[in-house]
Amino acid sequence: MTLDEIKTRISHDLSRITSIPPESIGESTLFQKDLGLDSLSLLELVVDLEYAFGIKVPEEDLPGLQNVAAVAQYVHDRLSSKA
């Protein structure tokens, strides 16, 4: 799966959670500051990612996952290490 495909999936998940159109969610859009995600919404996103990509996101990794670009790179790295 390409980085762009991962970014698209993340944007669509965020759109579902926030009701903001995916095309309005940029790579550098901050989840909490720009989208107003609270801890429950962030957890929902993490669960979606774990299910969609078959990865586990440890709690200690969450502080570094602040925007679409960071999450997409994180997921891409995890998928690459599984291959």
N, CA, C and O atoms as a printed pandas DataFrame, in Angstrom:
     atom_number atom_name residue_name chain_id  residue_number  x_coord  y_coord  z_coord
0              1         N          MET        A               1    0.846   -1.170    0.000
1              2        CA          MET        A               1    0.000    0.000    0.000
2              3         C          MET        A               1    0.898    1.241    0.000
3              4         O          MET        A               1    1.868    1.325    0.753
4              5         N          THR        A               2    0.555    2.189   -0.851
5              6        CA          THR        A               2    1.388    3.385   -0.983
6              7         C          THR        A               2    1.075    4.390    0.124
7              8         O          THR        A               2    0.036    4.323    0.782
8              9         N          LEU        A               3    1.993    5.308    0.303
9             10        CA          LEU        A               3    1.814    6.363    1.296
10            11         C          LEU        A               3    0.574    7.201    0.965
11            12         O          LEU        A               3   -0.175    7.581    1.865
12            13         N          ASP        A               4    0.356    7.487   -0.312
13            14        CA          ASP        A               4   -0.824    8.267   -0.710
14            15         C          ASP        A               4   -2.128    7.531   -0.410
15            16         O          ASP        A               4   -3.108    8.151    0.004
16            17         N          GLU        A               5   -2.148    6.228   -0.613
17            18        CA          GLU        A               5   -3.342    5.439   -0.299
18            19         C          GLU        A               5   -3.620    5.463    1.207
19            20         O          GLU        A               5   -4.772    5.540    1.636
20            21         N          ILE        A               6   -2.558    5.397    1.992
21            22        CA          ILE        A               6   -2.704    5.447    3.444
22            23         C          ILE        A               6   -3.242    6.816    3.864
23            24         O          ILE        A               6   -4.142    6.897    4.700
24            25         N          LYS        A               7   -2.702    7.884    3.295
25            26        CA          LYS        A               7   -3.164    9.239    3.617
26            27         C          LYS        A               7   -4.641    9.406    3.278
27            28         O          LYS        A               7   -5.394   10.015    4.038
28            29         N          THR        A               8   -5.050    8.867    2.141
29            30        CA          THR        A               8   -6.449    8.947    1.735
30            31         C          THR        A               8   -7.342    8.241    2.736
31            32         O          THR        A               8   -8.386    8.768    3.120
32            33         N          ARG        A               9   -6.943    7.063    3.157
33            34        CA          ARG        A               9   -7.732    6.295    4.135
34            35         C          ARG        A               9   -7.848    7.061    5.453
35            36         O          ARG        A               9   -8.926    7.132    6.043
36            37         N          ILE        A              10   -6.731    7.633    5.909
37            38        CA          ILE        A              10   -6.740    8.390    7.156
38            39         C          ILE        A              10   -7.663    9.603    7.040
39            40         O          ILE        A              10   -8.437    9.882    7.956
40            41         N          SER        A              11   -7.587   10.317    5.931
41            42        CA          SER        A              11   -8.446   11.489    5.717
42            43         C          SER        A              11   -9.921   11.103    5.729
43            44         O          SER        A              11  -10.751   11.831    6.273
44            45         N          HIS        A              12  -10.245    9.963    5.133
45            46        CA          HIS        A              12  -11.641    9.512    5.113
46            47         C          HIS        A              12  -12.105    9.090    6.509
47            48         O          HIS        A              12  -13.245    9.355    6.889
48            49         N          ASP        A              13  -11.225    8.434    7.273
49            50        CA          ASP        A              13  -11.574    8.082    8.652
50            51         C          ASP        A              13  -11.803    9.339    9.482
51            52         O          ASP        A              13  -12.763    9.420   10.248
52            53         N          LEU        A              14  -10.914   10.320    9.325
53            54        CA          LEU        A              14  -11.074   11.577   10.056
54            55         C          LEU        A              14  -12.355   12.294    9.648
55            56         O          LEU        A              14  -13.026   12.898   10.485
56            57         N          SER        A              15  -12.689   12.229    8.386
57            58        CA          SER        A              15  -13.911   12.855    7.895
58            59         C          SER        A              15  -15.141   12.217    8.551
59            60         O          SER        A              15  -16.078   12.910    8.948
60            61         N          ARG        A              16  -15.119   10.918    8.653
61            62        CA          ARG        A              16  -16.231   10.211    9.289
62            63         C          ARG        A              16  -16.351   10.605   10.761
63            64         O          ARG        A              16  -17.458   10.776   11.273
64            65         N          ILE        A              17  -15.221   10.748   11.435
65            66        CA          ILE        A              17  -15.215   11.081   12.861
66            67         C          ILE        A              17  -15.628   12.538   13.103
67            68         O          ILE        A              17  -16.352   12.834   14.054
68            69         N          THR        A              18  -15.164   13.440   12.236
69            70        CA          THR        A              18  -15.357   14.878   12.469
70            71         C          THR        A              18  -16.469   15.508   11.638
71            72         O          THR        A              18  -16.899   16.622   11.939
72            73         N          SER        A              19  -16.938   14.829   10.611
73            74        CA          SER        A              19  -17.909   15.364    9.644
74            75         C          SER        A              19  -17.337   16.508    8.815
75            76         O          SER        A              19  -18.083   17.302    8.242
76            77         N          ILE        A              20  -16.015   16.587    8.755
77            78        CA          ILE        A              20  -15.325   17.554    7.904
78            79         C          ILE        A              20  -14.992   16.840    6.597
79            80         O          ILE        A              20  -14.484   15.720    6.637
80            81         N          PRO        A              21  -15.259   17.444    5.440
81            82        CA          PRO        A              21  -14.957   16.770    4.170
82            83         C          PRO        A              21  -13.471   16.386    4.082
83            84         O          PRO        A              21  -12.607   17.163    4.488
84            85         N          PRO        A              22  -13.178   15.199    3.557
85            86        CA          PRO        A              22  -11.786   14.743    3.499
86            87         C          PRO        A              22  -10.876   15.692    2.725
87            88         O          PRO        A              22   -9.691   15.808    3.040
88            89         N          GLU        A              23  -11.418   16.370    1.719
89            90        CA          GLU        A              23  -10.587   17.283    0.934
90            91         C          GLU        A              23  -10.211   18.538    1.729
91            92         O          GLU        A              23   -9.342   19.303    1.310
92            93         N          SER        A              24  -10.865   18.746    2.869
93            94        CA          SER        A              24  -10.539   19.880    3.734
94            95         C          SER        A              24   -9.519   19.522    4.811
95            96         O          SER        A              24   -9.107   20.376    5.596
96            97         N          ILE        A              25   -9.117   18.262    4.842
97            98        CA          ILE        A              25   -8.154   17.796    5.838
98            99         C          ILE        A              25   -6.807   17.618    5.151
99           100         O          ILE        A              25   -6.608   16.672    4.389
100          101         N          GLY        A              26   -5.890   18.531    5.426
101          102        CA          GLY        A              26   -4.565   18.487    4.807
102          103         C          GLY        A              26   -3.611   17.592    5.569
103          104         O          GLY        A              26   -3.905   17.141    6.676
104          105         N          GLU        A              27   -2.467   17.343    4.963
105          106        CA          GLU        A              27   -1.460   16.477    5.573
106          107         C          GLU        A              27   -0.944   17.036    6.889
107          108         O          GLU        A              27   -0.599   16.276    7.793
108          109         N          SER        A              28   -0.887   18.360    7.004
109          110        CA          SER        A              28   -0.332   18.971    8.209
110          111         C          SER        A              28   -1.402   19.475    9.172
111          112         O          SER        A              28   -1.084   20.126   10.168
112          113         N          THR        A              29   -2.663   19.180    8.882
113          114        CA          THR        A              29   -3.754   19.569    9.774
114          115         C          THR        A              29   -3.573   18.856   11.109
115          116         O          THR        A              29   -3.483   17.629   11.158
116          117         N          LEU        A              30   -3.520   19.625   12.182
117          118        CA          LEU        A              30   -3.341   19.050   13.518
118          119         C          LEU        A              30   -4.669   18.511   14.040
119          120         O          LEU        A              30   -5.692   19.193   14.001
120          121         N          PHE        A              31   -4.630   17.278   14.527
121          122        CA          PHE        A              31   -5.855   16.610   14.954
122          123         C          PHE        A              31   -6.568   17.356   16.075
123          124         O          PHE        A              31   -7.775   17.586   15.991
124          125         N          GLN        A              32   -5.850   17.732   17.110
125          126        CA          GLN        A              32   -6.504   18.373   18.244
126          127         C          GLN        A              32   -6.720   19.863   18.008
127          128         O          GLN        A              32   -7.824   20.369   18.214
128          129         N          LYS        A              33   -5.691   20.560   17.583
129          130        CA          LYS        A              33   -5.785   22.016   17.434
130          131         C          LYS        A              33   -6.702   22.424   16.278
131          132         O          LYS        A              33   -7.557   23.293   16.450
132          133         N          ASP        A              34   -6.536   21.810   15.106
133          134        CA          ASP        A              34   -7.287   22.219   13.912
134          135         C          ASP        A              34   -8.629   21.504   13.759
135          136         O          ASP        A              34   -9.603   22.100   13.301
136          137         N          LEU        A              35   -8.679   20.227   14.142
137          138        CA          LEU        A              35   -9.912   19.451   13.961
138          139         C          LEU        A              35  -10.728   19.333   15.243
139          140         O          LEU        A              35  -11.886   18.916   15.216
140          141         N          GLY        A              36  -10.112   19.705   16.369
141          142        CA          GLY        A              36  -10.825   19.647   17.638
142          143         C          GLY        A              36  -11.068   18.249   18.165
143          144         O          GLY        A              36  -12.007   18.031   18.931
144          145         N          LEU        A              37  -10.225   17.283   17.763
145          146        CA          LEU        A              37  -10.413   15.919   18.256
146          147         C          LEU        A              37  -10.086   15.851   19.742
147          148         O          LEU        A              37   -9.083   16.404   20.193
148          149         N          ASP        A              38  -10.937   15.171   20.492
149          150        CA          ASP        A              38  -10.650   14.920   21.900
150          151         C          ASP        A              38  -10.022   13.533   22.028
151          152         O          ASP        A              38   -9.814   12.850   21.025
152          153         N          SER        A              39   -9.725   13.126   23.233
153          154        CA          SER        A              39   -9.031   11.848   23.430
154          155         C          SER        A              39   -9.869   10.664   22.945
155          156         O          SER        A              39   -9.316    9.691   22.432
156          157         N          LEU        A              40  -11.169   10.732   23.097
157          158        CA          LEU        A              40  -12.029    9.640   22.633
158          159         C          LEU        A              40  -12.022    9.549   21.105
159          160         O          LEU        A              40  -11.985    8.451   20.550
160          161         N          SER        A              41  -12.055   10.683   20.434
161          162        CA          SER        A              41  -12.003   10.701   18.973
162          163         C          SER        A              41  -10.657   10.195   18.463
163          164         O          SER        A              41  -10.594    9.487   17.458
164          165         N          LEU        A              42   -9.579   10.562   19.161
165          166        CA          LEU        A              42   -8.252   10.068   18.777
166          167         C          LEU        A              42   -8.176    8.556   18.950
167          168         O          LEU        A              42   -7.594    7.858   18.119
168          169         N          LEU        A              43   -8.759    8.057   20.023
169          170        CA          LEU        A              43   -8.784    6.610   20.250
170          171         C          LEU        A              43   -9.577    5.911   19.142
171          172         O          LEU        A              43   -9.186    4.846   18.665
172          173         N          GLU        A              44  -10.685    6.519   18.743
173          174        CA          GLU        A              44  -11.485    5.957   17.650
174          175         C          GLU        A              44  -10.664    5.877   16.364
175          176         O          GLU        A              44  -10.741    4.886   15.639
176          177         N          LEU        A              45   -9.882    6.916   16.081
177          178        CA          LEU        A              45   -9.022    6.910   14.907
178          179         C          LEU        A              45   -7.984    5.794   15.002
179          180         O          LEU        A              45   -7.748    5.084   14.024
180          181         N          VAL        A              46   -7.370    5.637   16.157
181          182        CA          VAL        A              46   -6.351    4.597   16.349
182          183         C          VAL        A              46   -6.957    3.212   16.138
183          184         O          VAL        A              46   -6.357    2.365   15.476
184          185         N          VAL        A              47   -8.132    2.980   16.694
185          186        CA          VAL        A              47   -8.800    1.686   16.518
186          187         C          VAL        A              47   -9.096    1.441   15.037
187          188         O          VAL        A              47   -8.900    0.333   14.538
188          189         N          ASP        A              48   -9.566    2.474   14.337
189          190        CA          ASP        A              48   -9.811    2.357   12.897
190          191         C          ASP        A              48   -8.540    1.966   12.153
191          192         O          ASP        A              48   -8.559    1.094   11.284
192          193         N          LEU        A              49   -7.429    2.625   12.505
193          194        CA          LEU        A              49   -6.151    2.339   11.841
194          195         C          LEU        A              49   -5.681    0.920   12.133
195          196         O          LEU        A              49   -5.229    0.210   11.234
196          197         N          GLU        A              50   -5.789    0.513   13.381
197          198        CA          GLU        A              50   -5.356   -0.839   13.743
198          199         C          GLU        A              50   -6.162   -1.885   12.969
199          200         O          GLU        A              50   -5.606   -2.863   12.469
200          201         N          TYR        A              51   -7.438   -1.676   12.877
201          202        CA          TYR        A              51   -8.303   -2.611   12.165
202          203         C          TYR        A              51   -8.038   -2.579   10.654
203          204         O          TYR        A              51   -7.905   -3.628   10.023
204          205         N          ALA        A              52   -7.963   -1.387   10.084
205          206        CA          ALA        A              52   -7.816   -1.244    8.632
206          207         C          ALA        A              52   -6.480   -1.765    8.130
207          208         O          ALA        A              52   -6.407   -2.359    7.054
208          209         N          PHE        A              53   -5.426   -1.545    8.900
209          210        CA          PHE        A              53   -4.083   -1.880    8.415
210          211         C          PHE        A              53   -3.472   -3.090    9.107
211          212         O          PHE        A              53   -2.367   -3.502    8.752
212          213         N          GLY        A              54   -4.163   -3.668   10.083
213          214        CA          GLY        A              54   -3.657   -4.850   10.759
214          215         C          GLY        A              54   -2.383   -4.581   11.549
215          216         O          GLY        A              54   -1.473   -5.409   11.579
216          217         N          ILE        A              55   -2.327   -3.413   12.190
217          218        CA          ILE        A              55   -1.165   -3.062   12.993
218          219         C          ILE        A              55   -1.611   -2.794   14.424
219          220         O          ILE        A              55   -2.804   -2.667   14.700
220          221         N          LYS        A              56   -0.648   -2.710   15.324
221          222        CA          LYS        A              56   -0.907   -2.329   16.710
222          223         C          LYS        A              56   -0.195   -1.023   16.962
223          224         O          LYS        A              56    0.985   -0.882   16.640
224          225         N          VAL        A              57   -0.907   -0.055   17.541
225          226        CA          VAL        A              57   -0.332    1.251   17.849
226          227         C          VAL        A              57   -0.186    1.335   19.371
227          228         O          VAL        A              57   -1.175    1.546   20.074
228          229         N          PRO        A              58    1.033    1.173   19.884
229          230        CA          PRO        A              58    1.232    1.257   21.332
230          231         C          PRO        A              58    0.940    2.670   21.845
231          232         O          PRO        A              58    1.153    3.657   21.141
232          233         N          GLU        A              59    0.455    2.746   23.068
233          234        CA          GLU        A              59    0.076    4.030   23.657
234          235         C          GLU        A              59    1.237    5.020   23.679
235          236         O          GLU        A              59    1.026    6.224   23.530
236          237         N          GLU        A              60    2.452    4.528   23.863
237          238        CA          GLU        A              60    3.603    5.432   23.928
238          239         C          GLU        A              60    3.919    6.084   22.582
239          240         O          GLU        A              60    4.665    7.063   22.541
240          241         N          ASP        A              61    3.372    5.568   21.484
241          242        CA          ASP        A              61    3.597    6.157   20.159
242          243         C          ASP        A              61    2.609    7.288   19.842
243          244         O          ASP        A              61    2.835    8.064   18.913
244          245         N          LEU        A              62    1.539    7.382   20.593
245          246        CA          LEU        A              62    0.472    8.340   20.285
246          247         C          LEU        A              62    0.905    9.806   20.278
247          248         O          LEU        A              62    0.443   10.548   19.411
248          249         N          PRO        A              63    1.762   10.270   21.191
249          250        CA          PRO        A              63    2.128   11.691   21.163
250          251         C          PRO        A              63    2.768   12.144   19.844
251          252         O          PRO        A              63    2.667   13.322   19.502
252          253         N          GLY        A              64    3.409   11.266   19.108
253          254        CA          GLY        A              64    4.034   11.639   17.846
254          255         C          GLY        A              64    3.084   11.632   16.663
255          256         O          GLY        A              64    3.462   12.017   15.556
256          257         N          LEU        A              65    1.866   11.201   16.887
257          258        CA          LEU        A              65    0.897   11.077   15.799
258          259         C          LEU        A              65   -0.086   12.233   15.864
259          260         O          LEU        A              65   -1.200   12.095   16.370
260          261         N          GLN        A              66    0.347   13.380   15.342
261          262        CA          GLN        A              66   -0.405   14.617   15.487
262          263         C          GLN        A              66   -1.152   15.066   14.234
263          264         O          GLN        A              66   -2.059   15.894   14.314
264          265         N          ASN        A              67   -0.765   14.510   13.056
265          266        CA          ASN        A              67   -1.398   14.933   11.799
266          267         C          ASN        A              67   -1.385   13.785   10.798
267          268         O          ASN        A              67   -0.798   12.732   11.050
268          269         N          VAL        A              68   -2.033   13.998    9.671
269          270        CA          VAL        A              68   -2.164   12.945    8.657
270          271         C          VAL        A              68   -0.794   12.461    8.173
271          272         O          VAL        A              68   -0.570   11.257    8.045
272          273         N          ALA        A              69    0.115   13.389    7.907
273          274        CA          ALA        A              69    1.428   13.010    7.389
274          275         C          ALA        A              69    2.173   12.115    8.370
275          276         O          ALA        A              69    2.754   11.106    7.969
276          277         N          ALA        A              70    2.162   12.472    9.652
277          278        CA          ALA        A              70    2.863   11.675   10.668
278          279         C          ALA        A              70    2.238   10.293   10.816
279          280         O          ALA        A              70    2.949    9.294   10.920
280          281         N          VAL        A              71    0.916   10.237   10.826
281          282        CA          VAL        A              71    0.232    8.951   10.971
282          283         C          VAL        A              71    0.461    8.082    9.735
283          284         O          VAL        A              71    0.704    6.881    9.857
284          285         N          ALA        A              72    0.384    8.677    8.559
285          286        CA          ALA        A              72    0.593    7.917    7.326
286          287         C          ALA        A              72    2.007    7.326    7.286
287          288         O          ALA        A              72    2.186    6.167    6.915
288          289         N          GLN        A              73    2.992    8.113    7.664
289          290        CA          GLN        A              73    4.368    7.605    7.680
290          291         C          GLN        A              73    4.519    6.494    8.713
291          292         O          GLN        A              73    5.190    5.494    8.459
292          293         N          TYR        A              74    3.906    6.666    9.857
293          294        CA          TYR        A              74    3.928    5.656   10.919
294          295         C          TYR        A              74    3.339    4.336   10.411
295          296         O          TYR        A              74    3.949    3.277   10.554
296          297         N          VAL        A              75    2.142    4.416    9.814
297          298        CA          VAL        A              75    1.482    3.216    9.293
298          299         C          VAL        A              75    2.329    2.588    8.191
299          300         O          VAL        A              75    2.515    1.371    8.169
300          301         N          HIS        A              76    2.836    3.397    7.290
301          302        CA          HIS        A              76    3.660    2.899    6.174
302          303         C          HIS        A              76    4.885    2.152    6.722
303          304         O          HIS        A              76    5.222    1.069    6.243
304          305         N          ASP        A              77    5.534    2.729    7.713
305          306        CA          ASP        A              77    6.708    2.083    8.320
306          307         C          ASP        A              77    6.337    0.744    8.955
307          308         O          ASP        A              77    7.065   -0.238    8.806
308          309         N          ARG        A              78    5.209    0.704    9.659
309          310        CA          ARG        A              78    4.779   -0.549   10.295
310          311         C          ARG        A              78    4.450   -1.613    9.244
311          312         O          ARG        A              78    4.801   -2.782    9.403
312          313         N          LEU        A              79    3.782   -1.199    8.185
313          314        CA          LEU        A              79    3.443   -2.163    7.125
314          315         C          LEU        A              79    4.705   -2.668    6.423
315          316         O          LEU        A              79    4.791   -3.844    6.069
316          317         N          SER        A              80    5.677   -1.787    6.224
317          318        CA          SER        A              80    6.927   -2.177    5.566
318          319         C          SER        A              80    7.711   -3.148    6.437
319          320         O          SER        A              80    8.346   -4.067    5.919
320          321         N          SER        A              81    7.675   -2.958    7.755
321          322        CA          SER        A              81    8.429   -3.848    8.634
322          323         C          SER        A              81    7.768   -5.230    8.758
323          324         O          SER        A              81    8.430   -6.205    9.115
324          325         N          LYS        A              82    6.460   -5.310    8.462
325          326        CA          LYS        A              82    5.740   -6.583    8.490
326          327         C          LYS        A              82    6.024   -7.412    7.243
327          328         O          LYS        A              82    5.905   -8.637    7.263
328          329         N          ALA        A              83    6.402   -6.738    6.159
329          330        CA          ALA        A              83    6.574   -7.431    4.872
330          331         C          ALA        A              83    7.842   -8.260    4.847
331          332         O          ALA        A              83    8.138   -8.906    3.842
